[in-house]
Amino acid sequence: MNRKQRIESKIQDAIQPVHLDVVDESYMHAVPPDSESHFKLLVVSDSFQDMPLIERHRRINELLGEELGAGLHAVTMHTWTADEWQEKGGVPESPPCQGGSKATG
């Protein structure tokens, strides 16, 4: 099972989101091929209702603690309720890498 699959499984089992996207964006960064180090998450769950954004992110970080300790370098999180997801109309594009060889040339 690769890192993307493990992330999906951990979030799915714990939160049971109505929608989940896990995107490996490692290719956008100055890392070796197949490093699985940078991910963007969209987690849509009604369990986030009345939960401050920081608590939503803490919950995801808690679920991914083992991955973060084993080479997962960066996680962009969009943690929304179904109503927020509908209001926003989709996930914003990730910005280009700001460091390393991808940024310099």
C-alpha positions, 0 to 999 in steps of 0.5 A, spaced: 500 500 500 502 506 498 502 513 502 496 515 498 492 509 499 494 509 507 492 516 507 485 515 504 484 509 508 486 512 515 481 518 513 476 514 511 476 509 517 476 515 522 472 521 519 467 517 514 467 523 509 462 524 504 467 526 499 475 525 499 480 527 494 488 525 496 492 528 491 500 527 491 503 533 489 510 531 490 512 532 482 511 539 483 517 539 488 524 538 488 524 531 491 526 524 488 521 521 483 516 517 487 518 520 494 510 521 496 512 527 500 507 533 498 499 532 498 493 536 497 487 533 501 480 535 500 476 532 506 468 534 506 465 531 512 459 533 516 463 531 522 466 538 521 460 542 523 461 547 528 469 545 529 474 551 528 478 550 522 484 549 527 481 543 530 479 540 523 487 540 521 489 538 528 484 532 527 487 530 520 494 531 523 493 526 528 490 521 523 497 522 519 502 522 525 505 516 523 506 518 516 508 525 518 514 521 522 516 517 516 517 522 510 511 526 509 513 533 508 507 537 507 500 537 507 495 542 504 488 541 507 481 543 505 477 541 511 470 543 509 462 541 511 458 539 505 455 546 505 462 549 505 464 545 499 458 547 495 459 554 497 466 554 495 465 550 488 471 546 488 478 546 491 483 552 489 490 550 485 496 549 489 501 554 488 508 552 485 514 550 489 517 556 492 524 552 494 529 548 491 531 546 484 523 547 481 523 554 483 530 556 481 530 553 474 
